[in-house]
């Protein structure tokens, strides 16, 4: 909306000056009627499929003025004429702009030749203007092509990151398979020996062999429990789980993260409860960023403050008129932090939505 007014206000000023200049010559009512038709066409530009047709209609409306009034001396109409061409530079495709520029230049130069006070300087100025606009359109086209190439490369990069993530996950699954194989080999061997001892015990009935069997069975049970525990462990503990969350979200192309880890953070001793709270709070903050941010760029900072407590900060861009309420998500984050004696701050500053909090370390709580 703001961009529209940036474009519309200069146009209104030029049209007002044109009407004032025509007052006394061409009928005021006819002037207002023609400019109203001009603005009516202008307001259809955002929804038009073939904008070049509307731009052509606008310049034809402007060309009507001098022929009706019998003069070509109104410089403000000429400026409106050039302003419309400059605006088309940013809204037409490259091919359409080139066609429109050629037609527009023919009208503009022809207009100057009908002007009684024609000067060479004006012709040079107009031709130089069209050269600059042509060059600017070429530069914008090149920039757009580079941006498209960048987006494609970025998409390929994120696709490779997802493949890398899946490859690592497959590697973990393979490791779990190896653990299961070790259970089969190790425990199976001991259980086989146990069966053989039982067969021998059935023949000899010696108490010493019974104690040996009990020790062997206990060792097999311990190995089985350790292996099963390893198979059940699928989550990474400590701050690594937060890093894994960030990596996962980025690999899924939801956001582009600028992660900063201050000195001492990776060695911070968090309890399991504190780690879960930190994980969930950052997860909720990143989810909010994906929903409400005006861009996909998010900054995450983890560090230790002067008191040795863990500080975190999540920032994402928002619109200038953005406002927030303490809804279910933010309230839940605050409640989670209060459970571990931490605190949360949420505010908007310079078009950045900031979630900032502190968690005291486990040693301080004890």
GIJOHU-V191153 format. One record per pair of residues at least 6 apart in sequence whose C-alpha atoms are under 7 Angstrom apart, sorted by the first residue. I is the first residue (numbers start at 0). J is the second residue. Records with the same first field share a line. If there is no record, write none. Layout:
I->J ; J
//
This chain:
10->79
13->75 ; 79
14->79
16->75
17->73 ; 75 ; 76
18->30
20->73
24->68
25->68
37->57 ; 60
40->53 ; 57
44->50 ; 53
50->91
51->95 ; 99
58->80
61->80
65->71
71->113 ; 114
72->114
87->96
88->96 ; 136
93->140
111->117
157->250 ; 252
160->250
161->250 ; 251
175->230
178->226
182->223 ; 226
186->219 ; 223
189->219
193->212
200->208
237->269 ; 274
238->265 ; 274
241->278
248->254
249->255 ; 256
253->289
254->289 ; 295 ; 296 ; 297
255->295 ; 296 ; 297
256->296 ; 297 ; 298
257->297 ; 298 ; 299
258->298 ; 299 ; 300
259->299 ; 300 ; 301
260->300 ; 301 ; 302
261->301 ; 302
262->302
263->303
264->301 ; 302 ; 303
268->360 ; 361
269->360 ; 361
270->361
273->339
276->335 ; 336
280->332
283->328
284->313
288->315
289->295
292->315 ; 316 ; 317
293->316 ; 317 ; 318
294->316
296->315
297->314 ; 315
298->313 ; 314 ; 315
299->312 ; 313 ; 314
300->311 ; 312 ; 313
301->310 ; 311 ; 312
302->309 ; 310 ; 311
303->309 ; 310
304->310
308->357 ; 358 ; 359 ; 360
309->357 ; 358 ; 359 ; 360
310->356 ; 357 ; 358
311->355 ; 356 ; 357
312->353 ; 354 ; 355 ; 356
313->353 ; 354 ; 355
314->351 ; 352 ; 353 ; 354
315->351 ; 352 ; 353
316->350 ; 351 ; 352
317->350 ; 351 ; 352
318->350
319->350
333->342 ; 343
336->342
340->358 ; 359
341->357 ; 358 ; 359
342->356 ; 357
343->355 ; 356 ; 357
344->354 ; 355 ; 356
345->353 ; 354 ; 355
346->352 ; 353 ; 354
347->353
//
